[in-house]
């Protein structure tokens, strides 16, 4: 049922009269046009405007005086990126090119083109990890309600979305090309196809001009699709509390608490400060998790089994949360060469209130950005981390465009509804009723900015759920690289974890202790990381990962690596090599990181 505040201005048209109800010109081809908003191609500088900013062309404010890196301060801290406390235990600069006896010389390096970094001037403000800021709300642990409706021992909300649990069919990777080959971001941009069935026409949706939505027009242009998909329960207005599964427990939350949880998730994982200006819309995507959950479910291909959350505050500051089932990756369909791809997770994407084909939708407001091409058309992100399906040509990295947020007309039950041709990479909301609920609440005015944060469920920062205190280099409390260049010294014999023994990008035995670092890159360039030691027996190696998993490794080297990066979240791990006798060569080291 359409909620009472929405009224169709015309009855559902019959095919005979459909043409007369089209109130906007049909847009052919790709939807990322520059008709209503000027196109921009510099993804590196395209970040949300500050809360007081104006139109969608605004860029994120400078992180602070003395910093030209683009790396943000800790959310809510107010400190500039160069103003973090220095590490009292950091050693002075050591020779990053000083080899250590006993290195696995025969293994080779998977880092094509990597060269030793002789080091540069040490960063006088290099942080020990994170800024400690008393009273920082954004840095405090998520606070569950004092009077939960669920028993404290509950671990499940008993969700039943109807998705069957079947074998993924994951097989070994193809022999070539190597899954961690150097990406080519300098290649021409290939836009995704918009090959879904075209609507028969359009109709008008009347919106209230109540100040909460800042609507400057009384109608929205809607696609004339029709289906029997019911409104998803969590997409409707709230009535009481809702159950969420996180951090190993189930918890009933109010709408305000759920809103704060999603904001905190973005700020802790990506270090973006969410724009909470009344009226502004924010969308959060969680790949690989069902609505209300944050646990990776395997991301089975060709299903609407991801989460899309719409957040905003009303004029009086009241928070609003709407949660939708969605796909954040492509459907399983042959769209043609270079025509289907998936957005890379753990990144920010700028959108605007715009057009998709012939109707109003959220249009991505950038012409080119890094994606993963679905070369074998299986609707699955083939990689070492996610597994490989169906063989064929290997998926590869490239630049893409035209990934909108739009509707898919689906009749099947949610758990079995296939994506198929409804998405070559667009984020698609299934069902007419779900789309009406989404766009009627997401729309403010043509051209208005909408911020989209896409997260991988496996990489949500652990500090989303509870504060970790001082950084210790563990997966739950990694060192945060908040300013560049960055230098940090530590000792794997006295700290670290034994989580990763081997990485997909190397055959080296790394079963000694390791320490983890996280960096959210804001500017595209070449990331260089070097590790050095003066310890007589230590043998630290440096690894660059695109996620919190050993099989998400991009590059590894004994002393120094370099890798072309685009804006997004990366993990750097210093791990201790283990020799043929089984001795882990742990000890002191100095890590230096920069992006140029």
Backbone torsions as a table, in degrees:
resi	resn	phi	psi	omega
1	UNK	NA	139.2	176.5
2	UNK	-75.9	127.4	179.6
3	UNK	-55.9	151.0	-169.5
4	UNK	-64.0	-22.2	-177.7
5	UNK	-78.3	-4.3	179.6
6	UNK	-111.6	138.4	-179.0
7	UNK	-134.2	131.0	173.4
8	UNK	-74.4	133.4	-179.4
9	UNK	-79.5	-17.1	177.5
10	UNK	-139.1	157.1	176.0
11	UNK	-71.4	160.0	176.7
12	UNK	-58.2	122.8	-171.7
13	UNK	-76.2	150.4	169.9
14	UNK	-85.5	161.7	-179.5
15	UNK	-55.9	-31.7	-176.6
16	UNK	-64.8	-39.0	-174.6
17	UNK	-104.5	6.3	-174.3
18	UNK	-59.9	-39.5	-175.6
19	UNK	-62.3	-35.8	-177.3
20	UNK	-69.2	-15.3	-177.0
21	UNK	-96.6	-1.3	178.0
22	UNK	-73.9	118.1	-176.2
23	UNK	-108.8	6.8	174.0
24	UNK	-140.5	158.1	179.5
25	UNK	-69.5	140.3	175.7
26	UNK	-67.0	136.0	177.1
27	UNK	-103.4	125.3	-178.4
28	UNK	-96.6	157.5	175.5
29	UNK	71.2	-149.3	-177.0
30	UNK	-68.8	149.7	-175.0
31	UNK	-93.9	-8.4	-178.9
32	UNK	-82.9	63.4	179.8
33	UNK	-88.1	172.2	-179.5
34	UNK	-110.0	20.9	-175.3
35	UNK	-68.7	-46.1	-176.3
36	UNK	-100.0	-22.1	177.9
37	UNK	-140.5	136.0	-179.2
38	UNK	-63.9	137.6	-178.1
39	UNK	-77.6	149.7	176.7
40	UNK	-132.1	144.8	-176.6
41	UNK	-116.4	-4.5	-177.3
42	UNK	-92.2	90.1	-177.6
43	UNK	-68.1	-27.1	-175.6
44	UNK	-63.6	-31.8	-176.8
45	UNK	-106.2	5.1	-174.8
46	UNK	-91.0	95.2	-177.3
47	UNK	-134.1	165.4	-176.3
48	UNK	-60.3	147.1	174.2
49	UNK	-74.3	163.2	175.9
50	UNK	-71.1	166.3	-173.2
51	UNK	-59.9	-28.2	-179.2
52	UNK	-91.7	1.6	-175.7
53	UNK	-69.4	170.6	-176.1
54	UNK	-98.1	-116.3	-171.4
55	UNK	-74.3	-176.7	-173.9
56	UNK	-72.4	-4.6	178.3
57	UNK	-86.0	-7.2	-178.8
58	UNK	-66.1	148.8	175.7
59	UNK	-109.2	165.2	-177.3
60	UNK	-66.2	139.6	-179.3
61	UNK	-65.1	157.9	178.2
62	UNK	-59.7	140.3	-178.8
63	UNK	-67.3	-13.6	176.5
64	UNK	149.8	159.2	-179.7
65	UNK	-60.8	142.5	177.3
66	UNK	86.1	0.1	-179.8
67	UNK	-123.1	128.3	176.4
68	UNK	-121.5	23.1	-174.4
69	UNK	-91.8	-20.7	-174.5
70	UNK	81.3	-3.3	178.2
71	UNK	-78.9	136.8	-173.2
72	UNK	-85.1	156.5	169.7
73	UNK	-72.1	171.5	177.2
74	UNK	-61.5	134.4	-176.8
75	UNK	-52.0	127.3	174.8
76	UNK	82.7	-5.5	-175.0
77	UNK	-78.0	-31.3	-178.1
78	UNK	80.3	-4.4	179.5
79	UNK	-82.6	147.3	176.8
80	UNK	-80.8	163.4	-172.8
81	UNK	-65.1	-22.4	-179.7
82	UNK	-96.3	5.8	-173.1
83	UNK	-106.2	20.1	-179.3
84	UNK	-80.2	153.9	-177.6
85	UNK	-65.2	145.6	179.1
86	UNK	-75.9	160.0	-179.0
87	UNK	-87.4	110.1	-175.9
88	UNK	-61.7	-24.5	-177.7
89	UNK	-95.0	3.2	-176.2
90	UNK	-71.7	138.5	177.1
91	UNK	-82.5	162.5	172.8
92	UNK	-70.9	170.0	-174.6
93	UNK	-59.4	134.6	174.7
94	UNK	-116.2	171.1	-175.7
95	UNK	-77.3	107.7	-177.2
96	UNK	-67.4	-16.4	-177.7
97	UNK	-97.0	7.4	-177.5
98	UNK	-77.2	108.2	-177.4
99	UNK	-70.5	157.6	178.8
100	UNK	-112.7	133.1	179.7
101	UNK	-61.6	138.7	176.7
102	UNK	97.8	6.6	179.8
103	UNK	-67.1	153.5	-178.9
104	UNK	-76.1	74.1	-173.1
105	UNK	-63.2	-25.4	-176.1
106	UNK	-83.1	-9.5	-175.3
107	UNK	-78.5	-29.6	-177.6
108	UNK	78.1	168.8	-178.9
109	UNK	-116.6	136.9	177.8
110	UNK	-84.9	-0.8	-175.6
111	UNK	-87.7	91.3	-179.1
112	UNK	-60.3	124.9	176.2
113	UNK	81.4	3.4	-178.5
114	UNK	-70.9	138.4	178.5
115	UNK	-128.2	149.7	178.5
116	UNK	-60.4	143.1	178.7
117	UNK	-104.0	115.9	-176.3
118	UNK	-72.4	-2.4	177.6
119	UNK	90.8	159.9	178.3
120	UNK	-134.4	-168.6	178.9
121	UNK	-62.8	133.3	-179.8
122	UNK	-66.6	148.4	178.6
123	UNK	-81.2	111.9	-176.8
124	UNK	-62.3	-21.9	-178.6
125	UNK	-106.2	20.7	-177.1
126	UNK	-60.0	129.4	-174.7
127	UNK	-82.0	154.1	172.8
128	UNK	-73.6	-13.3	-179.9
129	UNK	161.6	-74.0	-174.8
130	UNK	-137.9	157.4	178.0
131	UNK	-79.0	132.7	172.9
132	UNK	-92.8	117.0	-173.6
133	UNK	-131.7	98.2	-179.7
134	UNK	-59.1	135.0	178.4
135	UNK	85.2	4.8	-178.9
136	UNK	-79.9	104.9	-177.3
137	UNK	-61.0	-40.6	-177.1
138	UNK	-66.8	-20.4	-178.3
139	UNK	-99.2	2.1	179.9
140	UNK	-86.0	156.5	-179.3
141	UNK	-65.7	152.3	177.1
142	UNK	-61.0	131.7	-173.1
143	UNK	-104.3	103.6	178.6
144	UNK	-71.5	163.8	-178.2
145	UNK	-64.6	153.0	179.9
146	UNK	-77.2	-22.4	-176.8
147	UNK	-124.5	66.1	-178.7
148	UNK	-62.1	145.2	177.3
149	UNK	-78.8	-28.4	176.1
150	UNK	-82.4	150.0	173.0
151	UNK	-61.5	147.6	-179.2
152	UNK	-58.5	-23.9	-177.4
153	UNK	-86.1	-2.2	-177.8
154	UNK	-68.4	137.6	178.4
155	UNK	-120.4	-1.6	-177.0
156	UNK	-140.7	143.1	173.7
157	UNK	-91.2	-1.6	-179.6
158	UNK	58.6	41.2	175.4
159	UNK	-65.6	145.1	174.9
160	UNK	-141.1	90.4	-179.1
161	UNK	-90.3	-2.2	175.7
162	UNK	84.7	10.0	177.8
163	UNK	-82.2	125.0	-177.8
164	UNK	-78.0	145.8	177.2
165	UNK	-94.4	110.1	-179.2
166	UNK	-131.5	164.8	177.3
167	UNK	-62.1	139.2	-177.2
168	UNK	-75.3	-20.0	-178.2
169	UNK	73.7	20.0	-177.4
170	UNK	-67.4	134.1	-178.3
171	UNK	-124.4	-178.6	179.7
172	UNK	-68.9	152.9	179.7
173	UNK	-69.1	156.4	176.3
174	UNK	-65.0	158.9	-176.2
175	UNK	-66.5	-33.8	-177.8
176	UNK	-152.4	150.3	-2.8
177	UNK	-78.0	164.8	178.5
178	UNK	-61.0	136.5	-176.2
179	UNK	-64.5	-18.3	179.9
180	UNK	-109.2	27.4	176.7
181	UNK	-64.7	154.2	-179.5
182	UNK	-58.0	128.1	177.3
183	UNK	-72.1	154.8	178.7
184	UNK	-114.9	90.3	-179.9
185	UNK	-82.3	-5.0	-179.5
186	UNK	-90.2	0.0	179.3
187	UNK	-74.3	158.7	178.6
188	UNK	-59.9	148.4	178.9
189	UNK	-74.5	133.5	175.7
190	UNK	-115.3	117.0	-179.6
191	UNK	-77.3	151.5	176.8
192	UNK	-75.5	159.3	177.7
193	UNK	-81.5	148.0	169.9
194	UNK	-112.3	79.3	-170.0
195	UNK	-102.0	9.0	179.6
196	UNK	-67.2	158.0	178.3
197	UNK	-57.2	133.8	-179.9
198	UNK	-72.7	144.7	175.1
199	UNK	-66.0	155.2	179.6
200	UNK	-68.8	-22.0	-179.8
201	UNK	177.5	-158.5	178.9
202	UNK	-134.8	163.4	175.1
203	UNK	-142.9	170.0	-175.3
204	UNK	-102.8	137.6	174.5
205	UNK	-112.2	122.4	-178.1
206	UNK	-83.7	130.7	178.6
207	UNK	-115.1	145.1	176.5
208	UNK	-75.6	146.6	174.3
209	UNK	-103.7	71.1	-171.9
210	UNK	-98.1	7.4	179.5
211	UNK	89.3	-27.2	-179.2
212	UNK	-75.6	-29.5	-177.6
213	UNK	-103.3	-5.5	-179.5
214	UNK	53.7	35.4	-176.6
215	UNK	-71.5	128.5	177.1
216	UNK	-107.9	9.0	174.6
217	UNK	-139.5	151.3	-174.1
218	UNK	-87.8	-8.5	-174.7
219	UNK	-137.9	154.9	170.4
220	UNK	-115.8	144.4	175.4
221	UNK	-86.9	119.6	-175.1
222	UNK	-112.8	149.4	178.2
223	UNK	-78.5	143.4	179.0
224	UNK	-88.3	68.6	168.4
225	UNK	-102.1	158.8	175.9
226	UNK	-145.9	133.5	-179.1
227	UNK	-154.6	174.8	-176.7
228	UNK	-106.1	10.9	177.8
229	UNK	-64.8	123.0	-179.3
230	UNK	-74.9	163.7	175.6
231	UNK	-64.9	128.5	177.8
232	UNK	-66.6	130.4	-171.4
233	UNK	-56.3	-40.6	-176.6
234	UNK	-79.3	-3.2	175.5
235	UNK	-86.0	-13.1	-176.6
236	UNK	-85.1	171.8	175.5
237	UNK	-61.4	150.7	-176.2
238	UNK	-74.3	146.5	173.6
239	UNK	-137.2	89.2	-176.5
240	UNK	90.6	-138.0	-177.3
241	UNK	-109.7	163.9	176.2
242	UNK	-127.9	151.3	-178.3
243	UNK	-88.6	138.6	176.5
244	UNK	-131.1	141.1	175.0
245	UNK	-105.6	116.8	179.1
246	UNK	-156.7	151.7	176.6
247	UNK	50.0	37.3	175.2
248	UNK	77.8	13.9	178.9
249	UNK	-143.3	164.6	174.1
250	UNK	-108.7	137.5	-174.3
251	UNK	-142.7	134.3	173.7
252	UNK	-83.0	126.0	-177.5
253	UNK	-121.1	150.1	169.8
254	UNK	-78.8	169.1	178.8
255	UNK	-63.4	-38.4	178.8
256	UNK	-64.1	-39.5	179.1
257	UNK	-69.1	-38.5	177.3
258	UNK	-64.7	-41.7	177.4
259	UNK	-58.4	-48.9	-179.9
260	UNK	-62.3	-35.2	179.6
261	UNK	-63.5	-46.4	-179.5
262	UNK	-67.1	-38.5	177.5
263	UNK	-62.4	-45.4	-179.6
264	UNK	-63.2	-37.9	179.9
265	UNK	-59.1	-44.9	178.7
266	UNK	-66.1	-45.8	-174.6
267	UNK	-69.7	-36.2	179.8
268	UNK	-77.3	-32.6	-175.7
269	UNK	-87.2	-46.1	-174.7
270	UNK	-106.4	-10.1	179.4
271	UNK	65.3	22.3	171.1
272	UNK	-90.8	139.7	174.9
273	UNK	-90.1	114.9	-176.1
274	UNK	-66.4	133.2	178.4
275	UNK	-76.2	108.7	-178.1
276	UNK	-104.4	21.5	175.0
277	UNK	-58.1	130.2	178.0
278	UNK	-51.5	131.4	-179.6
279	UNK	96.5	-26.5	-178.4
280	UNK	-74.5	140.4	-179.0
281	UNK	-103.4	137.1	174.9
282	UNK	-127.0	137.5	177.1
283	UNK	-119.0	134.1	177.4
284	UNK	-119.5	123.4	175.0
285	UNK	-104.3	138.8	176.8
286	UNK	-124.2	105.3	-179.4
287	UNK	-78.2	133.6	174.9
288	UNK	83.7	17.6	177.9
289	UNK	-141.9	140.7	177.6
290	UNK	-76.1	154.8	176.6
291	UNK	-53.5	132.8	-178.8
292	UNK	89.0	-5.0	178.7
293	UNK	-126.8	161.1	178.7
294	UNK	-134.4	22.7	-179.9
295	UNK	-103.4	129.6	-179.6
296	UNK	-59.4	126.7	-177.1
297	UNK	-107.8	6.2	178.7
298	UNK	104.4	-19.5	176.9
299	UNK	53.5	55.9	177.8
300	UNK	-55.2	140.4	-171.4
301	UNK	-69.6	150.6	167.5
302	UNK	68.4	29.3	178.9
303	UNK	-132.0	154.9	176.5
304	UNK	-85.7	65.2	-171.5
305	UNK	-113.2	20.9	174.2
306	UNK	-107.5	-179.4	-176.1
307	UNK	-121.8	137.6	171.8
308	UNK	-127.4	125.2	-175.7
309	UNK	-118.2	130.1	176.3
310	UNK	-103.7	126.4	-178.5
311	UNK	-123.2	140.8	169.8
312	UNK	-165.8	162.8	173.9
313	UNK	-112.9	139.8	175.6
314	UNK	-73.6	175.8	-178.3
315	UNK	-58.8	-30.4	179.6
316	UNK	-88.5	6.2	178.9
317	UNK	91.0	-4.2	-178.8
318	UNK	-64.6	131.4	-178.4
319	UNK	-82.1	149.6	178.0
320	UNK	-131.2	138.7	179.8
321	UNK	-134.1	127.7	172.7
322	UNK	-130.0	132.7	-175.7
323	UNK	-120.4	133.2	-173.9
324	UNK	-129.8	146.0	168.3
325	UNK	-75.1	144.1	-173.5
326	UNK	-161.2	165.8	165.9
327	UNK	-107.3	137.4	175.2
328	UNK	-109.4	7.5	176.1
329	UNK	-136.1	173.4	-170.3
330	UNK	-71.7	158.5	172.8
331	UNK	-80.4	168.8	179.1
332	UNK	-90.9	95.0	-175.9
333	UNK	-160.6	146.7	177.0
334	UNK	-84.0	96.9	-179.0
335	UNK	-88.1	-4.1	-176.5
336	UNK	102.7	163.2	-175.7
337	UNK	-58.4	129.8	176.6
338	UNK	59.1	30.5	-176.2
339	UNK	-115.3	-3.0	177.6
340	UNK	-134.3	140.1	-179.0
341	UNK	-165.6	165.1	-180.0
342	UNK	-118.1	143.5	174.6
343	UNK	-62.6	142.6	175.2
344	UNK	-75.1	136.7	-178.9
345	UNK	-79.4	174.2	178.1
346	UNK	61.5	46.8	-177.5
347	UNK	-147.2	162.4	174.1
348	UNK	-102.3	139.0	177.2
349	UNK	-130.7	130.8	178.1
350	UNK	-84.7	130.7	175.9
351	UNK	-124.2	165.9	173.9
352	UNK	-138.7	158.2	167.2
353	UNK	-66.2	113.3	-174.9
354	UNK	-150.1	-134.0	-175.3
355	UNK	-131.1	146.8	165.0
356	UNK	-127.1	116.2	-173.9
357	UNK	52.7	-109.5	-173.6
358	UNK	-107.1	6.9	-174.2
359	UNK	-136.3	163.9	-178.9
360	UNK	-72.4	134.5	-179.3
361	UNK	-159.0	-174.4	175.5
362	UNK	-96.1	122.0	-176.2
363	UNK	-107.6	132.5	178.0
364	UNK	-65.1	135.4	-169.9
365	UNK	-106.5	47.4	177.9
366	UNK	-156.8	144.2	-172.8
367	UNK	-86.6	-27.7	-173.4
368	UNK	-148.3	136.2	-177.8
369	UNK	-162.6	159.5	-175.4
370	UNK	-72.3	136.1	179.2
371	UNK	-139.3	172.3	174.6
372	UNK	-112.6	116.8	-177.7
373	UNK	-76.2	130.5	177.9
374	UNK	-85.5	72.8	-170.3
375	UNK	-62.0	-31.6	-178.6
376	UNK	-98.8	8.9	171.3
377	UNK	57.5	35.6	-178.9
378	UNK	-101.4	3.2	178.4
379	UNK	70.5	20.3	-174.9
380	UNK	-131.8	140.3	177.0
381	UNK	-79.1	91.9	-178.1
382	UNK	-73.7	123.9	176.3
383	UNK	-166.5	172.4	177.6
384	UNK	-61.8	-36.7	-176.8
385	UNK	-71.8	-41.8	-174.4
386	UNK	-93.6	-13.9	-176.0
387	UNK	95.3	171.9	-175.7
388	UNK	-124.9	131.7	-177.6
389	UNK	-117.9	137.6	166.3
390	UNK	66.3	3.8	177.7
391	UNK	63.6	-146.6	-179.5
392	UNK	77.9	-166.3	179.8
393	UNK	-62.3	138.3	-177.6
394	UNK	-72.8	142.0	171.7
395	UNK	-61.0	154.4	-177.5
396	UNK	-149.2	163.2	-179.0
397	UNK	-90.4	142.8	177.8
398	UNK	-161.5	-177.0	172.2
399	UNK	-95.3	141.3	-178.4
400	UNK	-135.9	179.7	179.2
401	UNK	-160.5	167.2	171.6
402	UNK	76.2	27.0	177.0
403	UNK	-84.8	93.4	-177.0
404	UNK	-92.2	175.0	169.8
405	UNK	-112.5	111.9	-174.5
406	UNK	-144.2	-170.3	-173.5
407	UNK	-98.1	150.9	167.6
408	UNK	-126.5	129.6	-178.3
409	UNK	-90.6	108.2	-171.7
410	UNK	-129.8	133.0	179.8
411	UNK	-99.7	-26.1	-173.9
412	UNK	-67.1	158.1	172.5
413	UNK	-56.1	150.0	-173.9
414	UNK	-53.5	-43.2	-175.1
415	UNK	-66.6	-17.8	-179.1
416	UNK	-123.7	1.9	-178.6
417	UNK	-68.0	121.4	-179.1
418	UNK	-84.4	149.0	175.0
419	UNK	-74.6	-49.3	-179.6
420	UNK	48.4	-124.8	-174.0
421	UNK	-85.5	2.6	-179.8
422	UNK	-70.7	-16.2	179.5
423	UNK	-150.0	124.5	168.2
424	UNK	-99.2	15.0	179.5
425	UNK	141.9	-12.0	174.3
426	UNK	-64.0	155.6	174.2
427	UNK	-87.1	112.7	-168.7
428	UNK	-115.2	128.9	177.6
429	UNK	-96.7	120.1	-174.3
430	UNK	-81.3	135.9	172.9
431	UNK	95.6	138.3	-177.6
432	UNK	-60.5	-46.0	-177.4
433	UNK	-66.1	-38.5	177.2
434	UNK	-65.8	-39.8	179.6
435	UNK	-65.7	-42.1	178.0
436	UNK	-59.4	-45.2	-179.0
437	UNK	-63.4	-39.0	-178.7
438	UNK	-70.3	-56.2	-171.2
439	UNK	-70.6	-31.6	178.6
440	UNK	-65.6	-27.9	178.5
441	UNK	-95.8	-25.8	-179.2
442	UNK	-80.8	-26.5	-173.3
443	UNK	-80.3	133.3	174.0
444	UNK	-119.6	-56.6	175.8
445	UNK	-164.3	149.1	-177.9
446	UNK	-53.6	125.7	179.3
447	UNK	93.1	-11.2	179.6
448	UNK	-65.0	142.3	-179.8
449	UNK	-74.6	142.3	170.7
450	UNK	-128.6	127.1	-179.6
451	UNK	-90.7	129.8	179.3
452	UNK	-119.6	124.1	177.6
453	UNK	-115.8	116.6	-179.7
454	UNK	-105.2	121.6	-178.1
455	UNK	-115.9	147.9	168.0
456	UNK	-89.8	128.8	-176.1
457	UNK	-56.6	-27.5	-177.6
458	UNK	-76.8	-15.5	-173.2
459	UNK	-111.2	7.2	176.9
460	UNK	-60.5	128.3	-175.7
461	UNK	-57.6	133.6	-179.9
462	UNK	-60.2	-26.5	-178.7
463	UNK	-74.0	-4.9	169.8
464	UNK	-59.0	-37.6	-173.3
465	UNK	-93.8	-32.9	179.6
466	UNK	-159.0	144.6	179.7
467	UNK	-69.1	142.9	-177.7
468	UNK	-102.2	-5.0	-178.0
469	UNK	79.0	-143.2	-179.9
470	UNK	-70.5	137.9	179.7
471	UNK	-61.9	139.0	179.4
472	UNK	-129.3	4.8	178.3
473	UNK	82.6	9.7	176.9
474	UNK	-86.2	164.0	177.2
475	UNK	-58.7	-31.8	179.2
476	UNK	-82.6	-16.0	-177.3
477	UNK	-148.2	62.8	-175.5
478	UNK	-72.2	161.3	170.5
479	UNK	-70.0	135.8	-179.1
480	UNK	-104.4	125.3	178.9
481	UNK	-90.1	97.1	-173.1
482	UNK	-99.8	-10.8	177.4
483	UNK	-144.9	151.7	-178.4
484	UNK	-128.7	146.3	-6.1
485	UNK	-66.0	157.1	-172.9
486	UNK	-124.4	135.5	175.5
487	UNK	-134.6	135.6	-178.4
488	UNK	-150.3	138.4	178.3
489	UNK	-115.8	142.9	-179.5
490	UNK	-156.0	-177.4	-175.5
491	UNK	-139.2	111.3	-178.5
492	UNK	-71.9	-15.3	177.7
493	UNK	-80.1	-14.8	-177.6
494	UNK	-113.7	-10.4	-177.9
495	UNK	-151.6	177.8	177.9
496	UNK	104.2	177.2	-178.3
497	UNK	-126.0	170.8	177.7
498	UNK	-116.7	49.3	-175.2
499	UNK	-84.6	-39.5	-174.1
500	UNK	-115.3	122.0	178.9
501	UNK	-105.4	-22.7	-178.6
502	UNK	-152.6	155.5	-177.9
503	UNK	-128.5	150.6	-177.3
504	UNK	-67.5	-18.7	-176.2
505	UNK	-92.2	5.9	-178.3
506	UNK	-160.4	153.8	176.6
507	UNK	-94.5	4.9	-176.1
508	UNK	-68.8	147.5	176.0
509	UNK	-85.6	107.7	-177.3
510	UNK	-113.8	46.1	-173.3
511	UNK	-84.2	4.3	173.2
512	UNK	-79.2	-176.9	-178.9
513	UNK	-69.7	147.4	179.2
514	UNK	-130.8	158.3	174.9
515	UNK	-125.9	140.2	-172.3
516	UNK	-109.8	141.2	175.0
517	UNK	-126.5	149.2	177.0
518	UNK	-125.4	138.7	174.9
519	UNK	-137.1	134.6	171.9
520	UNK	-103.6	102.4	-176.9
521	UNK	-73.7	134.1	179.4
522	UNK	-106.1	-19.9	-175.1
523	UNK	-128.5	130.4	179.1
524	UNK	-63.9	145.6	179.8
525	UNK	171.4	-158.6	177.4
526	UNK	-106.9	119.9	176.2
527	UNK	-85.0	127.3	177.1
528	UNK	-118.8	128.9	179.0
529	UNK	-132.3	129.7	179.6
530	UNK	-131.9	147.9	179.2
531	UNK	-129.3	137.1	-179.5
532	UNK	-137.3	162.2	179.6
533	UNK	-152.3	148.7	170.9
534	UNK	-111.3	3.6	179.1
535	UNK	-68.9	136.9	-173.9
536	UNK	-66.1	-25.7	-177.2
537	UNK	-124.3	-8.5	-177.1
538	UNK	-67.9	146.3	178.4
539	UNK	-140.1	77.2	179.2
540	UNK	-82.5	141.7	175.0
541	UNK	-119.3	152.8	-176.4
542	UNK	-112.3	136.7	-178.4
543	UNK	-129.9	141.3	174.2
544	UNK	-113.4	124.9	-177.2
545	UNK	-121.6	152.7	174.9
546	UNK	-100.3	5.9	177.1
547	UNK	-163.8	173.5	-177.8
548	UNK	-84.0	63.1	-179.4
549	UNK	-157.9	142.8	-179.1
550	UNK	-64.3	-28.3	179.4
551	UNK	-91.5	17.8	171.5
552	UNK	-108.2	22.7	-176.0
553	UNK	-73.2	135.4	176.5
554	UNK	-99.0	-40.4	-176.7
555	UNK	-155.4	153.6	178.7
556	UNK	-148.4	144.0	175.1
557	UNK	-155.1	164.1	-179.2
558	UNK	-74.2	-43.9	-176.9
559	UNK	-117.0	-39.0	-174.6
560	UNK	-156.6	145.7	175.8
561	UNK	-136.3	160.7	171.5
562	UNK	-142.9	146.8	-174.9
563	UNK	-153.6	136.0	177.0
564	UNK	-71.8	124.3	-177.4
565	UNK	-122.1	152.5	172.4
566	UNK	-117.7	165.0	-176.8
567	UNK	-53.4	130.9	-179.5
568	UNK	160.3	-175.8	-175.3
569	UNK	-96.0	132.6	179.0
570	UNK	-133.2	156.7	178.1
571	UNK	-119.6	134.3	174.7
572	UNK	-117.4	131.0	-179.1
573	UNK	-125.4	129.1	169.9
574	UNK	-98.6	114.3	-175.0
575	UNK	-120.2	152.6	-175.8
576	UNK	-94.4	121.3	179.2
577	UNK	-69.8	145.9	178.9
578	UNK	-114.8	128.0	-176.1
579	UNK	-78.9	-179.6	-175.4
580	UNK	-67.1	-16.3	176.8
581	UNK	-87.5	-1.4	179.5
582	UNK	85.4	14.5	179.6
583	UNK	-93.6	122.8	177.1
584	UNK	-79.9	123.0	-175.9
585	UNK	-89.9	78.8	-177.1
586	UNK	-93.4	159.4	178.0
587	UNK	160.1	-164.2	-175.2
588	UNK	-77.9	154.3	177.8
589	UNK	-158.4	166.6	170.9
590	UNK	-128.8	127.2	179.0
591	UNK	-104.3	134.7	174.6
592	UNK	-124.5	132.3	-177.7
593	UNK	-133.2	140.8	173.3
594	UNK	-154.3	158.2	173.7
595	UNK	-126.3	122.5	-177.5
596	UNK	-131.2	NA	NA
